[in-house]
């Protein structure tokens, strides 16, 4: 069974997709391990992004030869290295950053357009008042 205290073993919490990549198995294999309770699970509802995470021991991550220290028999053909796992994580992280930038850039553009329109409206509303003030000041001379 999976280690009950994940903090005692060297590892990391990964999404099912990232865990499959790191362990060199298919996502179905990870789900099978979850069902067999051989991986510790952190349910998606406890995560900000809603994705289920599993605790993957560093010793289980595939090395250059395609085997890990505690590899199961449900492996896929190829084995990923820690560098491959890092590349997958960096790729997922970059995609999320781009998604957030895009979302926020659209919101910033919308707010800037709204702000500019409001400034124009206020300038137009105040123009009459300002012209009257200048005219009255000129008349006092």
N, C-alpha and C positions, 0 to 999 in steps of 0.2 A: 504494500500500500504506500501511497505517497507520504512523504515526510509531513507530520502534523504541524511542526513549527517551521515555516518557510524561512524565517529569519536566521535559523541556525545553520542552514546550508547555503553555500554560495550559488546564487542563481538570480533570476529576474522574472518579473511578471510580464508576460507577453500575450498579445491577442492570439486567438486560435490560428489566424493566418500566419502571423510572425513565428509562432511556436512551430507550426508545421514546416515552415521554411528553415528555421534554425535546427530542427531535429531531422530534416531530410525525409519527412513523411508527408502524406496527404492530410488535408483538413479532416477527412473522415477518420483517419487514424487517431488524430488528437481527440476527436469527439468520442471515439471508442475508449480511449484511455480515461477520459472523463467519466464515461459510463461505468468503466471497471474500477474507478476511483484510484487509478495509479498516478493521476496528476491532481495537484491541489488546485482548486477553482476559486476565483473571485468573481461572483456573478456580475453581469453587465449592469444590473440596476444599482450597484454600488459605485459604478464608474461615471465620471462626467460625460463620457461619450457613449455610454450604454453598451459597450462591447465587453463580452466575457473575456477574462484574462486567466491564464494558467501559469503556475510557477514552474519554470524550467531551470533545472540544475545546470550550472555551467559544465559539469562533467558529462551531461547528456548531449550537449551540443556536438554535432558532427565535426570531426577534424578533417584534415586533408585527405585521409584515406577513406573517408566515408563512414567511419565508425566512431561511436562515442563510448565512454566508459561504461555506461549502463544502457546501451541501445536495446530496444525491444525488437521483436521480429516483424513488426509491421512497417518496415522502412520502405521508402520509395527507391528508385534506381540510384539517384545521385545523392551525394552528401554535401551539405553546406558547411563552410568553415565559419568560425566566429566572425571573420571579416565579411563573409557573405551575409551573416545575420545582421551585422552592423550596417551593411549596405542596404539591406531590406528595411531596417528600422529608419535609417536616414532618408530613404526614399519615401516611406510612409509619412515621416515627419515633415519633409519638404512639401509633399502634396497637401498636408493639413495646413501648413503655413500659407501656401498659395491660396487655398480655399478661404482661409480667414482674411487674408489680404484683399482678395477679390470682394468678399462680402463687405468688409469694412470700407474699401475704396468706393464701392457703390453708395454706401450710406453717407460717407463724407461728401461725395459729389452732390448727392441729393440735399444734404444740409447746407452746403455752400450755395447751391442755386436758390434755395429757400431764403437764405440770409441775404443774398444779393437782391432778390426780389423785394424783400422787406425793406432794405435800405433805400431802394429806388422809390418805393411807395411812401416812405417817411420823408424822403427828400422832396418829393412832389407835394406832399401835404404841407410841409414847412416852407416851401418856396413862396407861397402867397403871403404868409405871415412875415417872412424875412423882407420881402419886397416892400410891404407896408411899413415895417419898422424903418428901413433905410429911407423911404420917402418922407416919413414924418421927421426923421433926424435932419434931413436936407432942408426941410421947410422951416426948421427952427433957427437956421443960420441967418 
